[in-house]
Amino acid sequence: MLATVGGKVSQTLNEILGQIESLVAEPVKAEVEPDDPNPFLALFGLEDRQPEKQRNAAGRTTQVSWWSVKADTDVELVIRSLAILDARRRCLEFYNRCKVRLGMAQF
């Protein structure tokens, strides 16, 4: 009688272990990184463009990226500095108006 009960117990345990292994031992899938382009370039539709190649004065081929930033000219430097000064002045005026509205001291 013990052999019959013992056989059923071991069979039941094997079934339970098999079910647990089928749930736990699933093969782990390697995560594939999506080919996600630069989101800022994708906004302008430039994610597929390749950088251009140019020849310098020595005849060597150099790769110049089409998104490289050129240096400011003298006129652009003056306009940029005026814009910065104007932005600072406007921020100070806004700050002072907020302080007046809240009843705080001004300097």
N, C-alpha and C positions, 0 to 999 in steps of 0.2 A: 504494500500500500504506500509506503514511503517512497519507493522508486517511482510509482505512478505520479504522485504529487510532486516529487522532486523533478521529474521530467517535464511536467507542465510548467513549473516555476521557471526552469531554465529556458524553456521555449518562449514563455511570456517575456522574460528579461531580454532575450535575444531580439524579439520583435520590437520591444520598447527602445533598445539600443539602436536598432536599425532605423526606426523612425526618427530618433534624435539625430543620428548621423546624417540622415537625408536632409534634415532641416538645417543643421549647423555646417556640414561639410560641403556646402555649395562651392563650386570653384569661384575664386576671386577674380573678377574681371579687372584687367589693367585699365586704369582711367586714361583715356586718350584726350590729350589737350586739343581743344578745338582750334582751328586756324583762324584766330580772331585778329583782324587787322587793327591797327591803331585807330581808336574811335574818333579822334580828332581829324585824321586824314579821311576816314570814312564819311564824315559829315560833308566834306567837299567832293567826294568821289575820287580821291587821289590815292587810295590804298593800293591800286594796281600799278601806278606809275613807278618807273625805275629812275634812279638818279642819272643825270646826264654826264657824259664824259667830254672833257674839253682839253685842248692842248695849250700848254703854257708857252712862254717865250723861248724856253730851252728845247721845245719840241717834245717834251714828255707828256704823256696822257695822264691827266688828273681827273679824279671823279668828284664832280661838284654836285652836291645834292640840290635839288630844285626847291627845297624848303629852307635853304640856308638864308641867313639874314644879312643883308648888305649894310655896310657902315653908313651912318647918317651923314648927309652933306652939311655944310656950314649953315645953310638956311634952315634945314630940319633941326639942327641942334638948338638954334635960337627959338624956333617955334615950340620945340619940346620943353625948353626951360621956361618959356612964358606960360605954357599950359600947366606945368607943375606949380609955378607960383600962383596962378589963378585958382587952381584946385585947392591949394593950401589956404588961400584967402577965403574961399567959399566955405571950406570946412570949419575955419575959425568963426566965421559969421554964424553958421548953423549952430555950432557949439555954444556960442554966446547967447543966441536966441533961445536955445533950449534951457540954459541956465536961468535966463530972465523969466521964462514961463514957469519954471519950477520954484522961483523965488530964491535962488542961490546967489551967492556973492560972485561978482565979476572982477576980473583983473585987467 
